[in-house]
Amino acid sequence: MKPLRSRHLLFRSLSTGALHTWQTAGADAVPVHDPPLAPRDEAVFLLNIAAEVEHSLMVQYLFGAYSLRDPGQFADDKAALVRDWRKAITTVAREEMGHLVTVQNLLRSLGAPLSLARDEFPMNTGFYPFAFRLEPLSKNSAAKYAFAEMPPIAAAEGIDGVAAAEIDDISKRADEDNTGQPVNRVGKLYEQLQTVIKSLPASEFSAGSVSQQARFDEWGLGQHDILILSVGKRSEALDALNKIAEQGEGPVTTAAAADPGSHFQRFLNIYRQFPDDNSWQPAFLAIEDPNVRTSGMGITQPEARLWAQLLNARYRRLLMTLRHALEIEAPAQTDLKGTARGLLMSWAFSEMYQLRSIASLLFTLPATAAADEKRPAAPPFEMPSSLSLPTLEADRWRQQSSMLQSAEMIVATLIALPATRGADFLKGMAEADAEAAQIANRVGSQ
């Protein structure tokens, strides 16, 4: 079934102007609505896709980084590579988080609802880069990520330091990793967004919304590679879109496109360095697209399944806490200590670290209880059933308490297992959750 977000889309060829279905659209086609949308509606539609893309890329990149083995298992030269790859990919994922938050600011500026959804790229709309897939890092997946982040000049005309034959190999490997389907450049979405935003009158942008937007001093962790950009007018919206695209692709000129800090260049380096002769295995050969169901790629080994369920519970709380924080108006002062927004933000950051620890542990556990099981488990990052917040603020804090209770039930079951791994980690989590639940109950009752 065609997803709701895409069922009214046709595809217009930029070269001929002809309309096509997605099955027959050429590489130069862009999605258009039938019937057409008003410009503001079109901008909001595309920003929702951007939110889904940034969220999905962040999760897939994190999965790839977490799938890398402990560098201590390798000789010095290989260990250095693995450390560099993990650092590069986590840096990119952190920057994608910044992109996701900036997209929320863009939505807020247009008076649109926030969106933390994560479409699993069900069809080739021309804007989703590739089919959602949680997979261990490989040369093919690195090529897929590099192609998705590639600047247009590289795709069309080549780029300094990247031979045409290498671009061809990247494209071939990317399509192969995407079940044979063509991979789209992420930058294509931002190019279309800039075109639509330029057509909007200045009155569509709300300067007053800035007080309810995320700020760099709140979310940037003091690291200036993270883009958290406020948007109160059209010029700021265009600047934000341009900077997001440039951080992914690098400056779009032949002379400057090989920006070592761009997402494209980081993944290009990994693609070049990753072995393709099976001489060594940098990543765990874990199950792909893991879940906590009992069929398909389900994690069924009892302890691993509980850890996977706990990761899903923490992931849910991260998303809901981020959403809750962004619904509270920022105080005028820079120091958020003692404010509800500051408290929620500290909880969101804490969940990020919890997820990293649980994900790393999952790769050390078997996926199933079968005696011959050689595949490790892996973090499922399954989306919650709903990302909706209650209407009343008091009920949002009650939801915080309920999420903590749900996680605590899993923690208690894990602690009760004989010789469970990470017992001290779990006890620390339980203590922190109990304190957070008391705070949520107190704030919610005020």
C-alpha positions in Angstrom: 0.0 0.0 0.0 1.3 3.5 -0.9 1.9 5.4 2.4 -0.4 8.4 3.2 2.3 10.9 2.8 3.0 9.8 -0.8 -0.3 8.7 -2.3 -1.1 12.1 -4.0 2.4 12.4 -5.5 3.3 12.4 -9.2 6.7 13.0 -10.6 7.5 15.8 -13.1 10.5 15.5 -15.4 12.7 18.5 -15.1 13.9 18.0 -18.7 10.5 17.4 -20.4 7.9 18.7 -17.9 6.0 15.4 -18.3 4.2 13.8 -15.3 5.0 10.2 -14.3 4.2 7.7 -11.6 7.1 6.8 -9.3 7.7 3.5 -11.2 8.3 5.3 -14.5 9.9 8.5 -13.4 13.5 9.2 -14.5 16.4 10.3 -12.4 15.7 14.0 -13.0 12.1 13.9 -11.9 10.9 15.7 -8.7 7.7 14.9 -6.8 4.7 17.2 -7.3 1.2 17.0 -5.7 -1.9 16.2 -7.6 -3.9 18.3 -6.9 -1.2 21.0 -6.2 -0.6 22.4 -2.7 -0.4 26.0 -1.7 3.2 27.0 -1.3 3.1 27.0 2.5 1.5 23.6 2.6 4.2 22.4 0.1 6.9 23.7 2.4 5.4 22.0 5.5 5.1 18.7 3.5 8.7 18.8 2.5 9.9 19.8 6.0 8.1 16.7 7.3 10.0 14.6 4.8 13.2 16.3 5.9 12.4 15.5 9.6 11.8 11.8 8.6 15.0 11.7 6.5 17.2 13.3 9.2 15.8 11.1 12.0 16.2 7.9 9.9 19.7 8.7 8.8 20.8 9.5 12.4 19.5 6.1 13.5 21.1 4.1 10.6 24.4 5.9 11.1 24.4 5.2 14.8 23.7 1.5 14.2 26.7 1.4 11.8 29.0 3.1 14.3 27.8 0.8 17.2 28.3 -2.3 15.0 32.1 -1.7 14.8 34.1 -4.1 17.0 36.3 -3.1 19.9 39.5 -1.6 18.4 41.5 -3.5 21.0 40.8 -6.6 19.0 43.0 -5.4 16.1 46.6 -4.6 15.4 47.5 -1.0 15.8 47.0 0.1 12.2 43.6 -1.5 12.0 42.6 -0.4 15.5 43.3 3.2 14.5 41.0 2.9 11.4 38.1 1.5 13.5 38.5 4.3 16.0 38.5 6.9 13.3 35.5 5.4 11.6 33.5 5.2 14.8 34.4 8.8 15.6 33.5 10.0 12.1 30.1 8.3 12.0 29.1 9.3 15.5 30.1 12.9 14.5 27.9 12.7 11.5 25.0 11.2 13.5 25.3 14.0 16.1 25.2 16.6 13.3 22.1 14.8 11.8 20.5 15.3 15.3 21.2 19.0 14.9 19.6 19.0 11.4 16.5 17.3 12.9 16.2 19.9 15.6 16.7 22.8 13.1 14.0 21.3 10.9 11.7 21.5 14.0 12.6 25.2 14.2 11.7 25.7 10.6 8.3 24.0 11.1 7.7 26.1 14.2 8.5 29.3 12.2 5.8 28.4 9.7 3.3 27.7 12.5 3.3 23.9 11.7 3.2 21.0 14.1 6.6 19.5 15.1 7.5 16.1 13.6 9.8 13.5 15.0 8.4 10.7 12.8 10.7 8.3 11.1 9.4 7.1 7.7 11.0 3.8 6.8 11.4 5.0 3.2 8.8 2.7 1.8 9.0 3.9 -1.8 11.2 5.9 -4.1 9.7 9.4 -3.9 12.8 11.0 -5.3 13.5 12.6 -1.9 14.0 9.7 0.5 17.6 8.6 -0.1 17.3 4.8 0.3 15.3 2.1 1.9 15.5 2.1 5.7 17.9 -0.6 6.8 19.7 -1.2 10.1 22.8 -3.0 9.0 26.4 -3.5 10.3 28.9 -1.2 8.6 30.3 -2.6 5.3 32.0 -1.2 2.2 28.7 -1.3 0.4 26.8 0.6 3.2 29.6 3.2 3.4 29.2 3.7 -0.4 25.5 4.0 0.0 25.9 6.7 2.7 28.5 8.5 0.6 26.3 8.6 -2.4 23.3 9.9 -0.4 25.5 12.7 0.9 27.2 13.4 -2.4 27.2 17.0 -3.8 25.5 17.4 -7.2 28.8 18.4 -8.9 30.2 15.0 -7.9 27.2 13.1 -9.2 27.0 15.0 -12.5 30.5 16.2 -13.4 33.0 14.6 -11.1 34.9 16.2 -8.2 38.5 17.0 -7.5 40.2 13.9 -6.0 37.4 11.5 -6.9 37.8 9.7 -10.3 34.8 8.9 -12.5 35.5 5.2 -12.0 35.3 5.6 -8.3 32.0 7.4 -8.5 30.7 4.6 -10.7 31.8 2.0 -8.1 30.2 4.0 -5.3 26.9 4.2 -7.3 27.0 0.5 -8.1 27.6 -0.6 -4.5 25.0 1.9 -3.2 22.3 0.5 -5.5 23.3 -3.0 -4.6 23.0 -2.3 -0.9 19.6 -0.7 -1.6 18.2 -3.9 -2.9 19.0 -2.8 -6.5 17.0 0.4 -6.3 18.7 3.8 -7.2 19.9 5.8 -4.2 18.9 9.5 -4.1 21.0 12.4 -2.9 19.7 14.0 0.3 20.7 17.4 -1.1 17.9 17.1 -3.7 15.4 17.6 -1.0 17.0 20.7 0.4 17.4 22.2 -3.1 13.6 21.8 -3.6 12.9 23.2 -0.1 14.9 26.3 -0.9 13.0 26.8 -4.1 9.6 26.6 -2.3 10.8 28.7 0.7 11.9 31.5 -1.7 8.3 31.6 -3.1 6.7 32.2 0.3 5.8 35.8 1.4 7.8 37.2 4.4 4.5 37.2 6.4 4.5 33.4 6.5 7.4 33.4 9.0 6.9 34.1 12.7 9.6 36.0 14.5 7.6 35.5 17.7 8.1 31.7 17.4 11.8 32.0 18.1 11.2 31.9 21.9 9.7 28.5 21.5 12.5 27.2 19.2 15.5 25.1 20.2 18.7 27.2 20.7 22.3 26.3 20.2 23.3 27.2 23.7 20.7 24.6 24.9 21.3 21.7 22.5 24.7 22.3 20.9 26.8 20.8 23.7 29.3 23.6 23.0 30.3 21.9 19.7 30.0 24.3 16.8 29.8 21.6 14.2 26.2 21.0 15.5 23.8 23.2 13.6 21.0 24.5 15.9 19.7 27.5 14.0 16.8 29.7 15.0 14.4 30.8 12.2 12.2 33.9 12.5 12.2 35.2 8.9 12.6 33.9 5.3 16.3 34.8 5.0 17.1 32.8 8.1 15.1 29.8 6.8 17.1 29.9 3.5 20.3 30.2 5.5 19.4 27.2 7.7 18.6 25.0 4.7 21.8 26.0 2.9 23.9 25.2 5.9 22.3 21.9 6.5 22.9 20.9 2.8 26.4 22.2 2.9 27.3 20.3 6.0 26.2 17.1 4.3 27.7 17.7 0.9 30.4 20.2 1.4 30.5 23.5 -0.6 29.0 22.9 -4.0 32.0 24.1 -6.1 34.6 22.1 -7.9 37.4 23.8 -6.0 36.0 23.4 -2.5 33.7 20.4 -2.6 36.3 18.1 -1.0 35.5 19.5 2.5 37.1 17.0 4.9 34.4 17.7 7.5 31.4 17.1 5.2 29.3 14.0 5.6 30.1 13.0 2.0 33.9 13.2 2.6 33.7 11.3 5.9 31.8 8.4 4.3 34.0 8.5 1.2 37.1 8.0 3.3 35.4 5.0 5.1 34.4 3.5 1.7 38.0 3.8 0.5 39.5 2.3 3.6 37.0 -0.4 4.4 38.3 -3.9 3.3 36.5 -5.7 0.5 38.6 -8.8 0.5 37.4 -10.3 3.8 41.0 -10.1 5.1 39.6 -8.8 8.4 36.2 -8.1 9.7 35.8 -4.6 11.4 32.1 -5.0 12.2 30.0 -7.6 14.0 28.1 -9.8 11.6 24.9 -9.0 13.5 21.4 -9.6 12.4 19.9 -6.8 10.2 16.8 -4.9 10.9 16.4 -6.5 14.4 13.2 -6.4 16.3 11.8 -7.9 19.5 9.1 -9.9 17.8 9.4 -13.7 17.8 9.7 -14.1 14.0 11.8 -12.9 11.1 14.8 -11.1 12.5 13.5 -11.2 16.0 15.8 -11.2 19.0 14.7 -14.2 20.9 17.5 -15.1 23.3 15.9 -14.2 26.6 18.5 -11.8 28.0 19.2 -10.1 24.7 15.5 -9.7 24.1 15.0 -7.9 27.4 18.0 -5.6 26.6 16.5 -4.9 23.2 13.1 -4.1 24.8 14.8 -1.8 27.3 16.6 0.0 24.4 13.2 0.5 22.7 11.8 1.9 26.0 14.7 4.4 26.3 14.4 5.4 22.7 10.7 6.1 23.2 11.5 8.3 26.2 14.2 10.1 24.3 11.8 11.1 21.5 8.9 12.0 23.8 11.2 14.0 26.1 12.7 15.9 23.2 9.2 16.6 21.9 8.0 17.7 25.4 11.0 20.0 25.8 10.4 21.7 22.5 6.8 22.4 23.4 7.9 24.5 26.4 8.8 28.2 25.8 12.4 28.9 26.4 13.2 31.2 29.3 14.8 34.5 28.6 17.9 33.7 30.5 20.6 31.5 29.0 20.9 29.4 32.2 18.2 26.7 32.1 19.0 25.3 35.5 15.9 24.9 37.6 13.5 25.3 34.6 11.1 22.6 33.3 12.6 22.9 29.8 16.2 22.5 31.2 15.1 19.4 33.2 13.6 17.8 30.2 16.7 18.5 28.1 19.0 17.0 30.7 16.8 13.9 30.6 17.0 13.7 26.8 20.8 13.9 26.9 20.9 11.2 29.6 18.8 8.9 27.3 21.3 9.4 24.5 24.1 8.0 26.7 21.9 5.2 27.9 21.1 4.1 24.3 24.8 4.0 23.4 25.6 1.8 26.4 22.7 -0.6 25.8 23.4 -0.8 22.0 27.1 -1.7 22.7 26.0 -4.4 25.1 23.5 -5.9 22.6 26.3 -6.6 20.1 27.9 -8.9 22.7 24.8 -11.1 23.1 23.5 -13.9 20.8 20.4 -13.1 18.7 18.7 -16.4 19.5 19.1 -19.2 22.0 20.0 -21.7 19.2 23.1 -23.7 20.0 24.7 -22.9 16.7 23.8 -19.2 16.7 26.8 -17.1 15.6 25.0 -13.8 14.9 25.0 -11.2 17.7 21.9 -9.3 18.6 21.7 -5.6 17.7 19.8 -2.5 18.8 16.3 -2.5 17.2 15.5 1.2 17.5 11.8 0.4 17.0 9.5 3.4 16.9 6.9 3.8 19.6 3.2 3.3 18.8 2.6 7.0 19.1 4.6 10.2 19.3 1.6 12.3 20.4 1.8 14.4 23.5 -1.2 14.9 25.8 -2.9 18.3 25.4 -2.5 19.4 29.1 1.0 20.0 30.5 0.1 18.1 33.7 -0.7 15.0 31.7 2.6 15.3 29.8 4.4 14.9 33.1 2.1 12.0 34.0 3.3 10.4 30.7 6.9 11.0 31.8 6.2 9.0 34.9 4.4 6.2 33.0 7.3 5.8 30.6 9.8 5.5 33.5 7.6 2.9 35.1 7.4 0.9 31.9 11.2 1.0 31.7 11.6 0.0 35.3 9.6 -3.1 34.8 12.1 -4.3 32.2 15.0 -3.3 34.4 13.7 -5.2 37.3 13.2 -8.4 35.2 16.8 -8.0 33.9 18.3 -7.6 37.4 16.4 -10.7 38.5 18.1 -12.8 35.9 21.0 -15.0 37.1 24.4 -13.6 36.2 22.9 -10.8 34.1 25.3 -8.5 32.4 25.5 -4.8 33.4 24.0 -5.2 36.8 25.7 -2.1 38.2 24.6 -0.1 35.1 21.0 -1.3 35.6 21.0 -0.5 39.3 22.2 3.0 38.6 19.5 3.4 35.9 16.8 2.3 38.3 17.9 4.8 41.0 18.0 7.7 38.4 14.6 6.7 37.1 13.1 6.5 40.5 14.3 10.1 41.2 13.1 11.3 37.8 9.7 9.8 38.5 9.4 11.6 41.8 10.2 14.9 40.0 7.7 14.2 37.2 5.0 13.5 39.7 5.8 16.6 41.7 5.9 18.9 38.7 2.8 17.4 37.2 0.8 18.0 40.4 1.7 21.7 40.6 
